[in-house]
Amino acid sequence: MSTYDMLRKFAPDASQIVRYVYFKSLARAEQELSPIRNKLLPLGEIGRGFFDAMKGVYVSAKERDKTSFFIKLYRHGDPKEILEMAEKFKNEAFRSTADDYERGFLMCWEIMLRTLSSLKEEYPDYPLKDEQPQVTQVKTEEESFEVAPRKKFKEKEKNKSKNRDKDKDKD
């Protein structure tokens, strides 16, 4: 079994992590990472590279790192450009100078970029939905009311009791 075939069976896991991140379900993504890690680490450096790519996507989303590669693509990437990058990552993974770690890392990125591209085609506005400015309505005078500050009850009582004492002294 080739390296590519060996890691391809983890493609659904990598795609699922991207889906969780895309739809902002980071708690679920975090839960999934540990079992995936346990499956990948026995594969050696190639498995570690594959896992590190997935974890990097999760961490960049969790930390809201707007400078990270994935988040830039997530927020502003064009699906066609993302697919082109996925193809470049795939080609890089099979160059002769790539070691096992790098090969696993790049293969995972290829899978994740393909998933991101398809999600951006299906749900293009989803990543920016929280960033759209909220329209606030200003209430008219009829709808609004003023709240007066609380009166200091104790001071009033003290003044009343002092006035009573003065009145008693006068009698």
C-alpha positions as protocol buffer text, in pm:
chain_id: "A"
residue {
  index: 1
  type: MET
  ca { x: 0 y: 0 z: 0 }
}
residue {
  index: 2
  type: SER
  ca { x: 144 y: 337 z: -101 }
}
residue {
  index: 3
  type: THR
  ca { x: 183 y: 630 z: 135 }
}
residue {
  index: 4
  type: TYR
  ca { x: -88 y: 816 z: -50 }
}
residue {
  index: 5
  type: ASP
  ca { x: -333 y: 526 z: -16 }
}
residue {
  index: 6
  type: MET
  ca { x: -242 y: 481 z: 350 }
}
residue {
  index: 7
  type: LEU
  ca { x: -326 y: 843 z: 433 }
}
residue {
  index: 8
  type: ARG
  ca { x: -626 y: 866 z: 200 }
}
residue {
  index: 9
  type: LYS
  ca { x: -827 y: 654 z: 442 }
}
residue {
  index: 10
  type: PHE
  ca { x: -798 y: 945 z: 688 }
}
residue {
  index: 11
  type: ALA
  ca { x: -941 y: 1193 z: 435 }
}
residue {
  index: 12
  type: PRO
  ca { x: -1291 y: 1181 z: 590 }
}
residue {
  index: 13
  type: ASP
  ca { x: -1140 y: 1269 z: 929 }
}
residue {
  index: 14
  type: ALA
  ca { x: -948 y: 1567 z: 789 }
}
residue {
  index: 15
  type: SER
  ca { x: -1257 y: 1682 z: 598 }
}
residue {
  index: 16
  type: GLN
  ca { x: -1470 y: 1656 z: 909 }
}
residue {
  index: 17
  type: ILE
  ca { x: -1229 y: 1873 z: 1109 }
}
residue {
  index: 18
  type: VAL
  ca { x: -1253 y: 2139 z: 836 }
}
residue {
  index: 19
  type: ARG
  ca { x: -1634 y: 2118 z: 845 }
}
residue {
  index: 20
  type: TYR
  ca { x: -1637 y: 2165 z: 1222 }
}
residue {
  index: 21
  type: VAL
  ca { x: -1406 y: 2465 z: 1194 }
}
residue {
  index: 22
  type: TYR
  ca { x: -1601 y: 2611 z: 899 }
}
residue {
  index: 23
  type: PHE
  ca { x: -1928 y: 2597 z: 1091 }
}
residue {
  index: 24
  type: LYS
  ca { x: -1759 y: 2720 z: 1411 }
}
residue {
  index: 25
  type: SER
  ca { x: -1809 y: 2398 z: 1609 }
}
residue {
  index: 26
  type: LEU
  ca { x: -1465 y: 2409 z: 1768 }
}
residue {
  index: 27
  type: ALA
  ca { x: -1557 y: 2203 z: 2073 }
}
residue {
  index: 28
  type: ARG
  ca { x: -1658 y: 1914 z: 1849 }
}
residue {
  index: 29
  type: ALA
  ca { x: -1339 y: 1951 z: 1643 }
}
residue {
  index: 30
  type: GLU
  ca { x: -1133 y: 1931 z: 1960 }
}
residue {
  index: 31
  type: GLN
  ca { x: -1312 y: 1612 z: 2065 }
}
residue {
  index: 32
  type: GLU
  ca { x: -1237 y: 1449 z: 1731 }
}
residue {
  index: 33
  type: LEU
  ca { x: -866 y: 1534 z: 1729 }
}
residue {
  index: 34
  type: SER
  ca { x: -761 y: 1298 z: 2007 }
}
residue {
  index: 35
  type: PRO
  ca { x: -893 y: 974 z: 1849 }
}
residue {
  index: 36
  type: ILE
  ca { x: -752 y: 1078 z: 1512 }
}
residue {
  index: 37
  type: ARG
  ca { x: -414 y: 1142 z: 1674 }
}
residue {
  index: 38
  type: ASN
  ca { x: -415 y: 793 z: 1824 }
}
residue {
  index: 39
  type: LYS
  ca { x: -478 y: 643 z: 1478 }
}
residue {
  index: 40
  type: LEU
  ca { x: -216 y: 852 z: 1298 }
}
residue {
  index: 41
  type: LEU
  ca { x: 84 y: 851 z: 1531 }
}
residue {
  index: 42
  type: PRO
  ca { x: 160 y: 478 z: 1486 }
}
residue {
  index: 43
  type: LEU
  ca { x: 224 y: 558 z: 1118 }
}
residue {
  index: 44
  type: GLY
  ca { x: 539 y: 749 z: 1215 }
}
residue {
  index: 45
  type: GLU
  ca { x: 651 y: 1084 z: 1076 }
}
residue {
  index: 46
  type: ILE
  ca { x: 401 y: 1082 z: 792 }
}
residue {
  index: 47
  type: GLY
  ca { x: 114 y: 1037 z: 1039 }
}
residue {
  index: 48
  type: ARG
  ca { x: 253 y: 1308 z: 1265 }
}
residue {
  index: 49
  type: GLY
  ca { x: 271 y: 1551 z: 972 }
}
residue {
  index: 50
  type: PHE
  ca { x: -86 y: 1468 z: 872 }
}
residue {
  index: 51
  type: PHE
  ca { x: -211 y: 1522 z: 1228 }
}
residue {
  index: 52
  type: ASP
  ca { x: -15 y: 1845 z: 1278 }
}
residue {
  index: 53
  type: ALA
  ca { x: -182 y: 1995 z: 970 }
}
residue {
  index: 54
  type: MET
  ca { x: -527 y: 1921 z: 1113 }
}
residue {
  index: 55
  type: LYS
  ca { x: -436 y: 2048 z: 1456 }
}
residue {
  index: 56
  type: GLY
  ca { x: -293 y: 2366 z: 1304 }
}
residue {
  index: 57
  type: VAL
  ca { x: -623 y: 2444 z: 1135 }
}
residue {
  index: 58
  type: TYR
  ca { x: -809 y: 2387 z: 1461 }
}
residue {
  index: 59
  type: VAL
  ca { x: -567 y: 2603 z: 1664 }
}
residue {
  index: 60
  type: SER
  ca { x: -575 y: 2890 z: 1413 }
}
residue {
  index: 61
  type: ALA
  ca { x: -956 y: 2893 z: 1433 }
}
residue {
  index: 62
  type: LYS
  ca { x: -960 y: 2863 z: 1811 }
}
residue {
  index: 63
  type: GLU
  ca { x: -711 y: 3148 z: 1851 }
}
residue {
  index: 64
  type: ARG
  ca { x: -888 y: 3352 z: 1580 }
}
residue {
  index: 65
  type: ASP
  ca { x: -554 y: 3411 z: 1413 }
}
residue {
  index: 66
  type: LYS
  ca { x: -648 y: 3629 z: 1117 }
}
residue {
  index: 67
  type: THR
  ca { x: -293 y: 3608 z: 982 }
}
residue {
  index: 68
  type: SER
  ca { x: -293 y: 3230 z: 945 }
}
residue {
  index: 69
  type: PHE
  ca { x: -310 y: 3077 z: 599 }
}
residue {
  index: 70
  type: PHE
  ca { x: -627 y: 2879 z: 666 }
}
residue {
  index: 71
  type: ILE
  ca { x: -820 y: 3168 z: 821 }
}
residue {
  index: 72
  type: LYS
  ca { x: -726 y: 3399 z: 533 }
}
residue {
  index: 73
  type: LEU
  ca { x: -863 y: 3142 z: 288 }
}
residue {
  index: 74
  type: TYR
  ca { x: -1162 y: 3076 z: 513 }
}
residue {
  index: 75
  type: ARG
  ca { x: -1259 y: 3441 z: 522 }
}
residue {
  index: 76
  type: HIS
  ca { x: -1160 y: 3568 z: 179 }
}
residue {
  index: 77
  type: GLY
  ca { x: -1050 y: 3280 z: -44 }
}
residue {
  index: 78
  type: ASP
  ca { x: -1212 y: 3205 z: -378 }
}
residue {
  index: 79
  type: PRO
  ca { x: -1316 y: 2837 z: -416 }
}
residue {
  index: 80
  type: LYS
  ca { x: -1138 y: 2804 z: -752 }
}
residue {
  index: 81
  type: GLU
  ca { x: -814 y: 2950 z: -618 }
}
residue {
  index: 82
  type: ILE
  ca { x: -835 y: 2720 z: -316 }
}
residue {
  index: 83
  type: LEU
  ca { x: -871 y: 2418 z: -548 }
}
residue {
  index: 84
  type: GLU
  ca { x: -566 y: 2531 z: -745 }
}
residue {
  index: 85
  type: MET
  ca { x: -370 y: 2553 z: -420 }
}
residue {
  index: 86
  type: ALA
  ca { x: -486 y: 2203 z: -324 }
}
residue {
  index: 87
  type: GLU
  ca { x: -344 y: 2072 z: -651 }
}
residue {
  index: 88
  type: LYS
  ca { x: -13 y: 2252 z: -584 }
}
residue {
  index: 89
  type: PHE
  ca { x: 6 y: 2100 z: -236 }
}
residue {
  index: 90
  type: LYS
  ca { x: -56 y: 1755 z: -383 }
}
residue {
  index: 91
  type: ASN
  ca { x: 226 y: 1804 z: -635 }
}
residue {
  index: 92
  type: GLU
  ca { x: 459 y: 1929 z: -361 }
}
residue {
  index: 93
  type: ALA
  ca { x: 384 y: 1623 z: -148 }
}
residue {
  index: 94
  type: PHE
  ca { x: 523 y: 1394 z: -416 }
}
residue {
  index: 95
  type: ARG
  ca { x: 839 y: 1580 z: -503 }
}
residue {
  index: 96
  type: SER
  ca { x: 1151 y: 1374 z: -447 }
}
residue {
  index: 97
  type: THR
  ca { x: 1299 y: 1601 z: -178 }
}
residue {
  index: 98
  type: ALA
  ca { x: 994 y: 1589 z: 55 }
}
residue {
  index: 99
  type: ASP
  ca { x: 1047 y: 1385 z: 371 }
}
residue {
  index: 100
  type: ASP
  ca { x: 775 y: 1177 z: 536 }
}
residue {
  index: 101
  type: TYR
  ca { x: 661 y: 1448 z: 778 }
}
residue {
  index: 102
  type: GLU
  ca { x: 630 y: 1705 z: 501 }
}
residue {
  index: 103
  type: ARG
  ca { x: 453 y: 1456 z: 275 }
}
residue {
  index: 104
  type: GLY
  ca { x: 191 y: 1381 z: 543 }
}
residue {
  index: 105
  type: PHE
  ca { x: 151 y: 1750 z: 619 }
}
residue {
  index: 106
  type: LEU
  ca { x: 102 y: 1848 z: 254 }
}
residue {
  index: 107
  type: MET
  ca { x: -133 y: 1560 z: 180 }
}
residue {
  index: 108
  type: CYS
  ca { x: -355 y: 1662 z: 469 }
}
residue {
  index: 109
  type: TRP
  ca { x: -355 y: 2022 z: 347 }
}
residue {
  index: 110
  type: GLU
  ca { x: -456 y: 1905 z: 1 }
}
residue {
  index: 111
  type: ILE
  ca { x: -757 y: 1722 z: 147 }
}
residue {
  index: 112
  type: MET
  ca { x: -852 y: 2010 z: 375 }
}
residue {
  index: 113
  type: LEU
  ca { x: -827 y: 2267 z: 96 }
}
residue {
  index: 114
  type: ARG
  ca { x: -1052 y: 2059 z: -129 }
}
residue {
  index: 115
  type: THR
  ca { x: -1306 y: 2039 z: 153 }
}
residue {
  index: 116
  type: LEU
  ca { x: -1281 y: 2412 z: 221 }
}
residue {
  index: 117
  type: SER
  ca { x: -1333 y: 2487 z: -147 }
}
residue {
  index: 118
  type: SER
  ca { x: -1649 y: 2279 z: -165 }
}
residue {
  index: 119
  type: LEU
  ca { x: -1784 y: 2434 z: 156 }
}
residue {
  index: 120
  type: LYS
  ca { x: -1722 y: 2784 z: 24 }
}
residue {
  index: 121
  type: GLU
  ca { x: -1914 y: 2696 z: -292 }
}
residue {
  index: 122
  type: GLU
  ca { x: -2209 y: 2555 z: -96 }
}
residue {
  index: 123
  type: TYR
  ca { x: -2214 y: 2814 z: 184 }
}
residue {
  index: 124
  type: PRO
  ca { x: -2023 y: 3117 z: 50 }
}
residue {
  index: 125
  type: ASP
  ca { x: -2129 y: 3374 z: 310 }
}
residue {
  index: 126
  type: TYR
  ca { x: -2105 y: 3157 z: 620 }
}
residue {
  index: 127
  type: PRO
  ca { x: -1751 y: 3253 z: 736 }
}
residue {
  index: 128
  type: LEU
  ca { x: -1834 y: 3623 z: 743 }
}
residue {
  index: 129
  type: LYS
  ca { x: -2184 y: 3600 z: 890 }
}
residue {
  index: 130
  type: ASP
  ca { x: -2065 y: 3700 z: 1238 }
}
residue {
  index: 131
  type: GLU
  ca { x: -1866 y: 3992 z: 1100 }
}
residue {
  index: 132
  type: GLN
  ca { x: -2151 y: 4165 z: 920 }
}
residue {
  index: 133
  type: PRO
  ca { x: -2243 y: 4489 z: 1092 }
}
residue {
  index: 134
  type: GLN
  ca { x: -2553 y: 4467 z: 1306 }
}
residue {
  index: 135
  type: VAL
  ca { x: -2820 y: 4724 z: 1230 }
}
residue {
  index: 136
  type: THR
  ca { x: -2923 y: 4899 z: 1547 }
}
residue {
  index: 137
  type: GLN
  ca { x: -3254 y: 5074 z: 1564 }
}
residue {
  index: 138
  type: VAL
  ca { x: -3283 y: 5400 z: 1748 }
}
residue {
  index: 139
  type: LYS
  ca { x: -3601 y: 5413 z: 1951 }
}
residue {
  index: 140
  type: THR
  ca { x: -3833 y: 5709 z: 1914 }
}
residue {
  index: 141
  type: GLU
  ca { x: -3938 y: 5916 z: 2213 }
}
residue {
  index: 142
  type: GLU
  ca { x: -4261 y: 5721 z: 2240 }
}
residue {
  index: 143
  type: GLU
  ca { x: -4074 y: 5390 z: 2269 }
}
residue {
  index: 144
  type: SER
  ca { x: -3802 y: 5506 z: 2505 }
}
residue {
  index: 145
  type: PHE
  ca { x: -3818 y: 5618 z: 2864 }
}
residue {
  index: 146
  type: GLU
  ca { x: -3581 y: 5762 z: 3118 }
}
residue {
  index: 147
  type: VAL
  ca { x: -3483 y: 5596 z: 3438 }
}
residue {
  index: 148
  type: ALA
  ca { x: -3443 y: 5838 z: 3725 }
}
residue {
  index: 149
  type: PRO
  ca { x: -3167 y: 5771 z: 3976 }
}
residue {
  index: 150
  type: ARG
  ca { x: -3269 y: 5601 z: 4297 }
}
residue {
  index: 151
  type: LYS
  ca { x: -3349 y: 5830 z: 4582 }
}
residue {
  index: 152
  type: LYS
  ca { x: -3146 y: 5783 z: 4891 }
}
residue {
  index: 153
  type: PHE
  ca { x: -3399 y: 5655 z: 5138 }
}
residue {
  index: 154
  type: LYS
  ca { x: -3181 y: 5666 z: 5449 }
}
residue {
  index: 155
  type: GLU
  ca { x: -3096 y: 6033 z: 5414 }
}
residue {
  index: 156
  type: LYS
  ca { x: -3464 y: 6124 z: 5387 }
}
residue {
  index: 157
  type: GLU
  ca { x: -3546 y: 5926 z: 5700 }
}
residue {
  index: 158
  type: LYS
  ca { x: -3265 y: 6093 z: 5893 }
}
residue {
  index: 159
  type: ASN
  ca { x: -3388 y: 6435 z: 5788 }
}
residue {
  index: 160
  type: LYS
  ca { x: -3745 y: 6348 z: 5889 }
}
residue {
  index: 161
  type: SER
  ca { x: -3638 y: 6217 z: 6229 }
}
residue {
  index: 162
  type: LYS
  ca { x: -3426 y: 6528 z: 6291 }
}
residue {
  index: 163
  type: ASN
  ca { x: -3723 y: 6746 z: 6201 }
}
residue {
  index: 164
  type: ARG
  ca { x: -3944 y: 6549 z: 6445 }
}
residue {
  index: 165
  type: ASP
  ca { x: -3691 y: 6590 z: 6721 }
}
residue {
  index: 166
  type: LYS
  ca { x: -3679 y: 6966 z: 6659 }
}
residue {
  index: 167
  type: ASP
  ca { x: -4058 y: 6982 z: 6664 }
}
residue {
  index: 168
  type: LYS
  ca { x: -4068 y: 6796 z: 6999 }
}
residue {
  index: 169
  type: ASP
  ca { x: -3809 y: 7030 z: 7146 }
}
residue {
  index: 170
  type: LYS
  ca { x: -4017 y: 7331 z: 7046 }
}
residue {
  index: 171
  type: ASP
  ca { x: -4324 y: 7199 z: 7227 }
}
